[in-house]
Amino acid sequence: MITAVFTALLFLGVPIALVLAMTALAYIYASGNPVLYQSFPQQFFSSLENYGLLAIPLFLAVGELMNEGGITRRLVALASVFVGHLRGGLAYINILANMFLASIMGSANAQVAVMAQVLVPEMERKGYSRGFATATTCAGALLAPVIPPSMMFVVFGVLAQISIGDLFIAGIVPGLLMTLAFIGVIALLGYYYKYPPGERLSRQQKLRNIGAAIPSLLVPVVMIGGILGGITTPTEAAAVGALTAVLVGIFAHKEVRFDRIGGMLLRVALNSGVVLVLVAAAGVFGWVIVFEKVPQQLAVLLQQTTSDPFVFMLLVTALLLVIGTVIDGIAALILLVPILLPVATQVYGINPYHFGVVICINLTLGLLTPPVGTALYVASRVTGATSAEIMRPLMPFLLATLLILILLCWQPYLVTAFID
């Protein structure tokens, strides 16, 4: 009955938070134990009693302040100093600027919305097709949930009850590997399709771009430096980052307008509310899963299939690639972590940080694949390119990400090297 209720609600298009909560209520009804109704609100609200969740609205605020304060534009100019002179220079700038931005925003949807407005029109003016320009921007946005800080890492850390700071550190090498893979894709495509030559900047222009970007770089340096140095927790780093973004926007760039602060805070509150309601609903759903002994049943099934941790990770990867196409990333994370994590750690001995990074990259791919593909549709709406125009040039980037994913499944030390 429980599976039927869950499946029916999901396919009816009911919001995932309501699906999780209503499935839990259906389980209580089917159990014939009305005392459990008294535990329902306690389980619902206790899921939110986690200090780490404060990082979510703070990271969202950093992203909003960064865009409002002109930081994005200056980071793009900084990227042009290093790769702007290469053939296909604007495509390289796109990826490198996205890497810089990923160290601040932590959300693929927010990042693709910002960068599509900044870079796609410029790439079109330089002779790139709108589809390729948008696809490159979408690929760069895949770095946002991997390079710290990452909202998905925050949610996974809360669900898994592990250090969010260590999880951020675990994402550094995979994020850099993905960046290098995307640069390799652009190099191969640029050689084959003869992309437009880049614009070589004069020494004076380079120095001007670097100087203008130095205040902007304070935001990621303060946030990531505080975490890596053990000075701040991720939540405290997000708060310090938001304050730094305000100060940079007001005093260094002089572009923050106080009449827009109200609308910005409203967007932060609404987006935070969506995520936090999901986390609360996941609390009661996870409670049901424990009662039903789903992880134990899944463990028995998987053990009958394979005893090899690498094969298990490949099976999980295949499962998540499918699920990610129909369920939003954070929702899928909240739904699957209580089921899969105990099996991964207790049965196969997989490091929870290794598993967390792999599962987050997996579900990030779903942001760019139909039918859900929220980041894909955000990019399409901003640039006017159709999904079909974006998907064809996007495929090499998705394939490169999949290869990195398999490499990470095979070699856990690429994730755990700095935290072991």
C-alpha positions as MATLAB code, in Angstrom:
seq = 'MITAVFTALLFLGVPIALVLAMTALAYIYASGNPVLYQSFPQQFFSSLENYGLLAIPLFLAVGELMNEGGITRRLVALASVFVGHLRGGLAYINILANMFLASIMGSANAQVAVMAQVLVPEMERKGYSRGFATATTCAGALLAPVIPPSMMFVVFGVLAQISIGDLFIAGIVPGLLMTLAFIGVIALLGYYYKYPPGERLSRQQKLRNIGAAIPSLLVPVVMIGGILGGITTPTEAAAVGALTAVLVGIFAHKEVRFDRIGGMLLRVALNSGVVLVLVAAAGVFGWVIVFEKVPQQLAVLLQQTTSDPFVFMLLVTALLLVIGTVIDGIAALILLVPILLPVATQVYGINPYHFGVVICINLTLGLLTPPVGTALYVASRVTGATSAEIMRPLMPFLLATLLILILLCWQPYLVTAFID';
ca = [
       0.000    0.000    0.000;
       2.756    2.431    0.968;
       4.618    1.907   -2.319;
       1.369    2.370   -4.247;
       0.575    5.641   -2.449;
       4.091    6.984   -3.007;
       4.157    6.044   -6.708;
       0.649    7.381   -7.392;
       1.347   10.747   -5.745;
       4.672   11.066   -7.552;
       3.191   10.434  -10.996;
       0.262   12.751  -10.280;
       2.776   15.585  -10.027;
       2.252   16.279   -6.322;
       5.179   18.323   -4.887;
       7.810   15.959   -3.542;
       7.593   17.352    0.016;
       3.885   16.512    0.140;
       4.576   13.104   -1.405;
       6.992   12.256    1.413;
       4.744   13.577    4.202;
       1.546   11.982    2.852;
       3.298    8.638    2.357;
       4.327    8.727    6.016;
       0.728    9.445    7.035;
      -0.489    6.582    4.845;
       1.974    4.267    6.604;
       0.654    5.313   10.038;
      -2.903    4.681    8.875;
      -2.001    1.271    7.446;
      -0.089    0.286   10.595;
      -3.235    0.540   12.727;
      -1.226    2.293   15.462;
      -2.797    5.759   15.994;
      -0.207    6.631   18.654;
       2.250    7.214   15.788;
       0.192   10.263   14.730;
       1.515   12.008   17.847;
       5.092   11.346   16.724;
       4.494   12.729   13.230;
       4.874   16.480   14.056;
       7.823   15.734   16.321;
       9.651   13.882   13.530;
       8.699   16.613   11.052;
      10.137   19.523   13.046;
      13.063   17.699   14.645;
      14.564   17.305   11.143;
      15.032   21.074   11.038;
      16.836   21.235   14.380;
      20.241   21.168   12.757;
      22.682   24.059   12.886;
      24.105   23.140    9.461;
      20.819   24.000    7.733;
      21.412   27.689    8.491;
      24.032   27.575    5.739;
      21.345   27.192    3.048;
      19.725   30.676    3.271;
      23.148   32.204    3.892;
      24.654   30.662    0.725;
      21.605   31.809   -1.234;
      22.094   35.320    0.156;
      25.762   35.276   -0.895;
      24.741   34.417   -4.460;
      22.154   37.189   -4.609;
      24.530   39.777   -3.143;
      27.314   38.696   -5.465;
      25.182   39.226   -8.549;
      23.764   42.500   -7.226;
      27.231   43.830   -6.383;
      28.748   43.281   -9.833;
      31.054   40.502   -8.664;
      30.005   38.134  -11.475;
      31.045   40.504  -14.242;
      34.468   41.070  -12.684;
      35.115   37.341  -12.278;
      34.378   36.874  -15.994;
      36.900   39.626  -16.789;
      39.444   37.888  -14.538;
      38.970   34.594  -16.419;
      39.685   36.379  -19.715;
      43.174   37.241  -18.444;
      44.176   33.554  -18.353;
      42.349   31.930  -21.290;
      40.823   34.720  -23.356;
      43.583   34.607  -26.011;
      43.036   30.912  -26.927;
      40.998   29.703  -29.896;
      37.494   29.396  -28.517;
      38.600   31.809  -25.809;
      35.102   32.826  -24.737;
      34.161   29.184  -24.193;
      37.213   28.739  -21.934;
      36.294   31.978  -20.145;
      32.802   30.589  -19.610;
      34.079   27.449  -17.867;
      36.764   29.222  -15.826;
      34.366   31.969  -14.716;
      31.860   29.287  -13.710;
      34.579   27.633  -11.632;
      35.255   30.922   -9.829;
      31.528   31.451   -9.350;
      30.988   27.897   -8.071;
      33.222   28.735   -5.114;
      30.604   31.300   -4.072;
      27.111   30.282   -5.172;
      26.717   26.529   -4.568;
      23.558   26.187   -6.697;
      23.520   25.097  -10.353;
      20.115   26.635  -11.105;
      21.125   30.027   -9.712;
      24.498   29.918  -11.444;
      23.141   29.039  -14.893;
      20.568   31.842  -14.618;
      23.278   34.400  -13.819;
      25.924   33.249  -16.295;
      23.499   32.760  -19.174;
      22.613   36.456  -18.979;
      26.253   37.527  -18.810;
      28.057   35.271  -21.311;
      25.647   33.826  -23.875;
      24.872   37.164  -25.647;
      28.604   37.962  -25.784;
      29.439   34.521  -27.221;
      26.731   34.955  -29.863;
      28.217   38.309  -30.887;
      31.606   36.615  -31.346;
      30.212   33.980  -33.719;
      29.270   31.049  -31.467;
      25.887   29.431  -31.957;
      23.307   30.146  -29.271;
      22.943   26.418  -28.589;
      26.658   25.889  -27.958;
      26.983   29.058  -25.880;
      24.076   27.967  -23.694;
      25.362   24.379  -23.471;
      28.786   25.579  -22.315;
      27.138   27.737  -19.660;
      25.040   24.774  -18.503;
      28.135   22.559  -18.309;
      29.965   25.175  -16.255;
      27.012   25.338  -13.866;
      27.530   21.627  -13.100;
      30.536   22.746  -11.053;
      28.367   24.696   -8.599;
      27.119   21.687   -6.591;
      30.618   20.108   -6.526;
      33.190   22.853   -5.859;
      32.703   24.051   -2.266;
      30.567   25.534   -0.927;
      27.697   23.376   -2.210;
      24.062   23.406   -1.152;
      23.718   19.724   -2.046;
      26.698   18.928    0.178;
      25.018   20.797    3.038;
      21.844   18.727    2.647;
      23.790   15.465    2.323;
      25.903   16.317    5.375;
      22.766   16.970    7.436;
      21.098   13.744    6.263;
      24.241   11.638    6.757;
      25.220   13.387   10.008;
      28.812   13.909    8.879;
      31.043   16.994    8.853;
      29.881   19.432    6.169;
      33.303   21.100    6.236;
      35.074   17.815    5.437;
      32.499   17.164    2.713;
      33.361   20.519    1.161;
      37.047   19.577    1.204;
      36.200   16.222   -0.417;
      34.615   18.081   -3.364;
      37.723   20.080   -4.300;
      39.581   17.452   -6.381;
      36.442   16.173   -8.188;
      35.494   19.770   -9.010;
      38.929   20.496  -10.460;
      38.856   17.226  -12.445;
      35.496   18.207  -13.938;
      36.870   21.659  -14.825;
      39.867   20.123  -16.612;
      37.590   17.647  -18.415;
      35.368   20.488  -19.677;
      38.422   22.455  -20.837;
      39.543   19.324  -22.717;
      36.134   19.042  -24.387;
      36.314   22.675  -25.540;
      39.861   22.150  -26.863;
      38.765   19.148  -28.944;
      35.595   20.837  -30.213;
      37.478   24.062  -30.944;
      40.058   22.171  -33.023;
      37.335   20.305  -34.957;
      34.879   23.170  -35.519;
      37.459   25.977  -35.802;
      35.978   28.217  -33.139;
      36.671   31.965  -33.369;
      40.117   33.057  -32.146;
      40.203   34.696  -28.745;
      40.960   38.321  -28.035;
      44.486   38.933  -26.747;
      44.479   41.523  -23.987;
      47.234   44.055  -23.518;
      49.299   43.932  -20.340;
      47.524   47.054  -19.122;
      44.096   45.478  -19.677;
      45.156   42.311  -17.840;
      46.371   44.295  -14.853;
      43.166   46.331  -14.854;
      41.002   43.175  -14.915;
      43.022   41.555  -12.128;
      42.877   44.695  -10.009;
      39.113   45.040  -10.480;
      38.567   41.393   -9.481;
      40.669   41.399   -6.299;
      37.827   42.688   -4.060;
      35.475   40.107   -5.639;
      37.918   37.297   -4.846;
      37.709   38.191   -1.175;
      34.318   36.440   -1.004;
      35.481   32.909   -1.951;
      38.839   33.399   -0.192;
      37.114   34.294    3.090;
      34.585   31.474    2.800;
      36.804   28.619    1.605;
      39.859   29.830    3.516;
      37.879   29.937    6.758;
      36.648   26.374    6.271;
      39.978   24.903    5.152;
      41.848   26.732    7.900;
      39.504   25.436   10.581;
      38.624   29.007   11.560;
      34.914   28.806   10.730;
      32.253   26.176   10.289;
      30.519   26.103    6.868;
      27.561   27.967    8.367;
      29.802   30.643    9.860;
      31.722   30.850    6.574;
      28.458   31.484    4.714;
      27.575   34.280    7.155;
      31.027   35.864    6.814;
      30.798   35.458    3.021;
      27.442   37.261    2.939;
      28.878   40.121    5.013;
      31.943   40.284    2.745;
      29.731   40.379   -0.359;
      27.758   43.279    1.127;
      30.911   45.229    1.974;
      32.488   44.566   -1.438;
      29.275   45.537   -3.255;
      28.829   48.763   -1.277;
      32.365   50.072   -0.787;
      34.546   48.458   -3.487;
      32.201   48.147   -6.476;
      29.549   50.658   -5.316;
      26.809   48.751   -7.147;
      24.577   47.423   -4.339;
      21.308   49.366   -4.317;
      19.382   49.365   -1.059;
      16.016   49.604   -2.812;
      16.608   46.090   -4.209;
      17.548   44.466   -0.909;
      13.918   43.722    0.002;
      13.242   41.785   -3.199;
      16.544   39.947   -2.857;
      15.775   38.834    0.716;
      12.303   37.716   -0.368;
      13.818   35.467   -3.070;
      16.251   34.038   -0.522;
      13.411   33.324    1.926;
      11.228   31.627   -0.695;
      14.014   29.450   -2.068;
      15.180   28.531    1.435;
      11.630   27.609    2.417;
      11.350   25.168   -0.486;
      14.521   23.324    0.556;
      13.753   23.309    4.289;
      10.233   21.949    3.822;
      11.786   19.133    1.781;
      14.227   18.384    4.598;
      11.407   18.332    7.168;
       9.282   16.001    5.043;
      12.304   13.783    4.530;
      12.566   13.411    8.292;
       9.184   11.706    8.589;
       9.761    9.700    5.414;
      13.098    8.432    6.766;
      11.296    7.495    9.976;
       8.926    5.320    7.936;
      11.838    3.732    6.064;
      13.453    2.728    9.359;
      10.210    1.143   10.572;
       9.827   -0.770    7.314;
      13.499   -1.936    7.390;
      13.958   -0.891    3.754;
      17.780   -0.489    3.964;
      18.129   -4.003    5.359;
      15.964   -5.462    2.612;
      17.901   -3.562   -0.055;
      21.194   -4.716    1.457;
      20.162   -8.355    1.144;
      19.109   -7.820   -2.481;
      22.356   -6.077   -3.445;
      24.535   -8.600   -1.650;
      22.932  -11.287   -3.775;
      23.921   -9.249   -6.854;
      27.511   -8.269   -6.006;
      29.989   -8.114   -3.152;
      32.334   -5.683   -4.955;
      32.094   -2.031   -3.708;
      33.057   -0.697   -7.163;
      30.270   -2.670   -8.858;
      27.874   -1.461   -6.168;
      28.860    2.150   -6.898;
      28.316    1.585  -10.613;
      24.852    0.141   -9.902;
      24.027    3.154   -7.734;
      25.325    5.465  -10.474;
      23.061    3.836  -13.068;
      20.087    4.056  -10.687;
      20.690    7.714   -9.880;
      21.203    8.704  -13.503;
      17.691    7.408  -14.194;
      16.107    8.871  -11.054;
      17.811   12.222  -11.616;
      15.984   12.629  -14.922;
      12.564   12.648  -13.218;
      13.201   14.004   -9.695;
      14.938   17.257   -8.758;
      18.443   16.823   -7.307;
      17.878   17.891   -3.696;
      14.526   16.076   -3.563;
      16.162   12.876   -4.861;
      18.988   13.296   -2.360;
      16.536   13.581    0.510;
      14.583   10.606   -0.774;
      17.486    8.203   -1.407;
      20.196    8.930    1.168;
      18.328    7.287    4.091;
      17.942    4.143    1.966;
      21.306    3.878    0.190;
      23.795    5.337    2.695;
      23.442    2.604    5.366;
      23.928   -0.065    2.695;
      27.003    1.696    1.249;
      28.734    2.247    4.599;
      27.692   -0.814    6.621;
      27.571   -3.507    3.941;
      30.240   -2.376    1.456;
      32.456   -0.316    3.759;
      32.349    2.752    1.494;
      33.529    6.036    2.986;
      30.457    8.290    3.520;
      32.320   11.298    2.043;
      33.187    9.303   -1.068;
      29.591    8.162   -1.390;
      28.271   11.686   -0.799;
      30.378   13.310   -3.519;
      29.515   10.596   -6.052;
      25.786   10.719   -5.331;
      25.725   14.545   -5.541;
      27.538   14.611   -8.919;
      25.166   11.922  -10.128;
      22.073   13.896   -9.242;
      23.586   17.097  -10.621;
      23.537   15.532  -14.093;
      19.768   15.234  -13.728;
      19.557   19.035  -13.635;
      20.499   19.057  -17.332;
      18.585   16.047  -18.625;
      14.886   15.963  -19.617;
      12.109   15.517  -18.629;
      12.783   17.421  -15.370;
      16.139   19.121  -16.124;
      15.432   22.292  -14.148;
      18.768   23.961  -14.970;
      18.268   23.110  -18.649;
      14.899   24.845  -18.691;
      16.243   27.845  -16.752;
      18.963   28.258  -19.403;
      16.446   27.829  -22.209;
      14.155   30.456  -20.729;
      16.970   32.971  -20.200;
      18.674   32.596  -23.608;
      15.771   31.615  -25.873;
      17.567   28.474  -27.125;
      15.370   25.379  -27.329;
      16.174   22.275  -25.290;
      17.022   20.410  -28.496;
      19.494   23.143  -29.545;
      21.205   22.907  -26.142;
      21.283   19.115  -25.735;
      23.363   18.257  -28.813;
      26.420   20.413  -27.931;
      25.888   19.578  -24.241;
      26.334   15.818  -24.739;
      30.193   15.834  -24.821;
      30.208   17.673  -21.490;
      27.751   15.204  -19.951;
      29.852   12.305  -21.245;
      33.003   13.847  -19.741;
      31.195   14.200  -16.397;
      30.108   10.560  -16.556;
      33.707    9.449  -17.175;
      34.891   11.505  -14.176;
      32.096    9.905  -12.156;
      33.255    6.392  -13.051;
      36.852    7.372  -12.200;
      35.711    8.594   -8.771;
      33.789    5.365   -8.174;
      36.936    3.389   -9.022;
      39.458    5.517   -7.102;
      37.980    6.731   -3.785;
      41.232    8.478   -2.775;
      40.497   11.197   -5.349;
      37.686   12.200   -2.996;
      39.123   11.343    0.396;
      42.784   12.332   -0.126;
      42.562   15.526    1.927;
      40.292   14.241    4.708;
      41.792   10.824    5.532;
];
